[in-house]
Amino acid sequence: MRCVFMLKFISILLVVVFSFSCHSAEEHSPLKSHRVENNKDKIQNSTFNPFDKLQAFKQIIKKKNLNIQYVFVVDYSLHSGKKRMYLIDILKHKIVRKMMVAHGAKSETKMGYATDFSNVPESNKSSLGYAIVNGRAYSRWGIHVKYWLDGISKTNSNMHKRVMVLHSYRFVPSFEIYPLPIVTSLGCVMLSKKDMRFIDKLIKKQHNKRVLMYIRA
């Protein structure tokens, strides 16, 4: 038991110490960043229910001809040490999986919290809004798999240009470490290797592999 505890303690320390960023080939843009002011107590007791947006999800899915069963929701209002990315089955009306997810390094204005977001290349910030998980490719990081993200909102329309992708990284844990923060990215939606394997396997099984993602704060 002591060995197990020590191994978990060491893994948490590694997660905190090795703050690494995802690759990004960015270009300059005149678009401005925007700041989301969050109250810490409100964040920790968030009452956000992803199923409240079910109708909006379905409308976008129909309009864009996307996968009719699954939606990814990223809730950046929560601390990074908590599981704040959800895979939702909208047909069965349930959360299939909760996952840890990193935010952009420059989005973090308070330890573990993302409050500053941008659509600007080279900002190293996360973007908010609706996006489409669209196209599997090779990644240098994690399990060496990435999925392109195409932003369809005004606040994230440069995602593809910025190479803001869905990928994994070895120092993102699959378990919660709150109140400690996890590593940050250059804006990519960055998961643990374990969660990325699960997602990759699920998407590969889908007839329509274009899946909706909603990122909020």
Buried (B, 14 or more C-beta within 10 A) or exposed (E): EEEEEEEEEEEBEEBBEEBBBBBBEBEEBEBEBBEBEBEEEEBBEBEEEBEEBBEEBBEBBEEBEBBBBBBBBBBBBBBBBBBBBBBBEBEEEEEEBBBBBBBBBBBBEEEBBBBBBBBBBBBBBBBBBBBBBBBBEEBEBBBEBBBBBBBBBEBBBBBBBBBBBBBBBBBBBBEBBBEBBBBBBBBBBBBBBBBBBBBBEBBEEEEEBBBBBBBBB
